[in-house]
Amino acid sequence: MPNKQLRMGMVGGGQGAFIGDVHRLAARLDGQIALVAGAFSRDPENCRETGRQLGLEPSRCYSDFEEMMRAEAALPTDQRMDFVAIVTPNHMHFPVAKAALEAGFHVLSDKPATLNLDEARGLRDVVIRTGLVYGLTHTYLGYPLVEAARAIIADGGIGKVRKVFVEYIQGWLAGEVTSKQADWRTDPARSGPSGCMGDIGTHAHNLAEFITGETITHVAADLTTFVDGRRLDDDGSVLFRTENGVKGVLSASQICAGKENNLSIRVYGETGGLEWAQEEPNTLIRTYADRPSEMIRSGHGYLPTSAQAGYRTPPGHPEGYIEAFANVYLDFARALKDGGAATTSVDAAVRGMAFVEAIVESSDNNSAWTEIKS
C-alpha cells in the first residue's frame, strides 16, 4: 500500500457527541488517514472549538456540510480531502452522503445508511452513477475472529449452515433517559421507523449475513416499546429465513437492565458450530458433533490469513473495540488506495434498511412473515 496519507473530512462529531471521538481515534491508529477538515456541528462555536481542539486550520472548519463540499472541491487536488466520514444522527446520513459523492468525494458513513429504504435506494443510485467508494461502519466486522468465523464457514468447516442465533442486548434505555444520544435515537424524525432495531438490530443482521455468507430474505418480527411515552421500539425479537434455507433467531433490546454491549452470535451447521461474543472478542468457540470443543484465541498463526491481517499485537495482548473500528477504517483506506471496494458496501447498506422496514411491517401485521425487498 502506498505511504500517502488519505485526507479525511468529517461531518458531525462535535463537542458532546459520543461517536465522533471514536471515529477519529480509529482513523488515525494506523497512520493511513489524517483529519484535515470538518463541519462538526450546526453550532458555529461548537464547530470552531472542536476544530481548535483537534488542531485544524480555522479556515477548514465549516459552518455546514454544503459549504465544506464546495470549499474543499475548490482546493488543489493535493490539498483537498479525499473522503468524508459521516457521524451524524441518521436523518442526515443521506443528504450528506449525496452531497459528498456528487462533489467528488468518497464516503464512509455511520449506520444505518439512511433514514429509510427509499433514501437507501437513492443512495445506491448515486454511488453507481459517480463510481466512487461508499462504506458503512459496521464496526463489529473489524474484529479478526469475526473474519476467522466467516472463513471457517466459507471453507465448509461446520458443514452446511442450518441455524443461527444472534442477539444484541443493552440496558441503557431501561428507564427514562435524558441525554443527547437518547434524544435523537428515540425520535422518529431523526432515527427512522425503528429505534432499537434500527440502532443495534441492524448490527446483528449485518453480523449474521457476514459470518454465514447468507442473505436474509424473510422475517417474522415482534417489536415492543416498554417505556411509557417512548415513540420507537426499545425491544424486538425476529425469526428469519435465508435464501438457502437457514433458519435463525435475532433479538435486540435496549431495556435489559444491567446489560452493557452484549452482541453475540452462534452458528450451527451439519458437523459443528461457532460461538463469538463482542464483550469477549478474543475468543471463538468451535464445537463439533463428534469431539470436544475448541477455544480459538486471537493473534495466533493457526488463524486464517485473512484474520491474522487484522492484528497489531502478539497473542495475549487483548485488542478490542477501537482496534476493530480501526480495521474498518484501514479496510476503507485500502479500498481507496488499491481501487477496490469496502467490505460493507452500498448493497449491504440497502439490505440493512430493507431489513428494518420489513420487520416494522411484520410487527405491524401481527408478526406475519414478510419478505425483505432490497
Summary of the structure (lengths in Angstrom):
residues: 374
radius of gyration: 20.4
end to end distance: 34.3
largest distance: 65.2
contacts: 1332
relative contact order: 0.16
helix: 39%
strand: 24%
